[in-house]
Amino acid sequence: MDMHSGHDGMAMAPSSSSSSTNGTMTTGHKMQGMMHMTFYWGKDALILFDQWPAGNSGMYALALIIVFFMSVFIELLSHTRIIKPGSNPVVAGLVQTLLHVVRVGLAYLVMLALMSFNGGVFLVAVLGHAIGFFLCGSAFRKQHLDEPYDLPPMSC
């Protein structure tokens, strides 16, 4: 490859190429960790952040706990009445928008954690949504049926 542009003597950077060898992704000269594309079990997962939990059992358990509580909190936000009837419409709209942004942001984080394809992450995410729904959105919750929630249910 010619390393000079020919016009003003500036050198051109070589193009970076991606390739896959033996299941490991390489970009240019930097090696990256193996990326699973099917469900697998074990603590050797990368969840949300580079090199985390990286096989550490305690950090893997912490990651599972975080994903679980994010899932529960998503359901809590979906089935909670925070805005009181008769509130200022502008303030109510701003609060409702903020709640929506937090709920969608958490849902995207849970989705990104699920993209690790780790079976444990999948199970705690589903369990967190189930427990959150049971506590906040099922018949177990004592709420009048005519009382609307602050946010409409998330559609899948």
N, C-alpha and C positions, 0 to 999 in steps of 0.2 A: 504494500500500500504506500502511495506517495505521501510523505509526511509534511509537504509544503503546499501552501495554497497557490503559489505562483504569482500572486498579485503584489503583496507587500512583505513577503518573507515570513509571514506568521505560520507557525506550525499548527497543523490540525491534530486534534486528539483522535486516537484510534477509536473506532466504534466499539461499544460494549455489546457483547452478545450473550445470550442466555442459553445454557444447555443443561441437560439432565444426564447424569451418569450414575448408575447404581442407586437410583432413588434419591440422590442428593442434588439439590438445585444449586447451580453456580451462576453468578452474575459477574462477568469480567473475571477478576482474580479473587473475589471474595466468596468464601464458602458460607452457605446458610444451612440451617438445620433441616432435617428430613420433615417433609410435610405429608401427613396422612390424608388420604382421600377416601378412606373407608373407616367405619367404626372400629375402634380398638379399645382395649382395657389396659389400665396401668397408670402410674403416676408420671410417666415420661411424656408429659404434654406441655405444649406452649399455649397458655391461655391469656389472651388479651395483650400481653406484653412480651417483648423479646426476652428470652432466657428466663421466663417465669412460668411455672414454678421449677422447671428444669430438673425434674427427677427428685426434688426434695420432698419427702413425705409430708412434713409439717406445712410447707408452702402449698402443696397440692390440696391438703385438707382445707387450708384457709381459702384457696381459690374456689373450692366447692361450696364452702359456707357463704362466700360473697355472692356467687351466682344464685344460690338458693334464696338469699335475702333480697337480691335484686328482683327475682321472680315474684316473691311474695309482695314486695313493695309495688310492683306494677299492678297487681290485682287490687291492692289497697287503694291506689290512686284511681283505679277504674270504677270502684264501687263505694266511694266515700263522698259524703255530703259535707263540703267545707264552706261553701258560699251560702250564707243565710238568705232566705227569701226576703225581698225588699231591700237588698243591698244596692248601693250605687251601681248602675249598669256599667259604667266605665271601669270602675275598680273590679267589679265582678268579672268583666271581660278580660282584664289584665291578669287576674288570678287564674281564671280558667285557661288562658293562653300559657301561663307559666306552668301550670299543672300538666298541660298537654305536652309541652316541650320536655319536661322532666320524664314523663311517662314514655314518650317516644324515644328519648335518649337512652333510658334504661332498657327498653325493648331492643334497641339496636345493639347495646353492649351485650345483652344476653345472647342475641343472635350471633354476634361475633365470637363469643365464647363457645357457642355450639359448633362453630366452624372449625374448632380444633378436632372435631370428630371423636372426642373422647367419650366413652360410654358413661363414665361417672358424671361428667358435666351434663350430658343429656338427661340422665336420671334425676339429678338434683334440680335442674331447670323445670322439668315437668312436675316434679314433686312440689317445688315451690309455688308454681302456678296453681296446682290442685289445692294445696293447703291455703293459699291466699284466697282462692275463690270460695273454699268452704267457710273460712272465717268471715269473709266480707261480702260475698255475693250470693250465697246460697240461701235456702229457706232457714238455715240456722241463724241468720242475722235477723234481728227484729226491726223491720222497717215497713212502713206503709207502702203498699204497692203503687199508690198514686204519687209518691214523692220521687221526683227524678234525681238522677245523680248529676254531679258537676260535669263529668265528661261522658260522652257516649261510649259504648263498648268498642274496643278495638276490633276492627274487622280483619279477618285473615284472608 
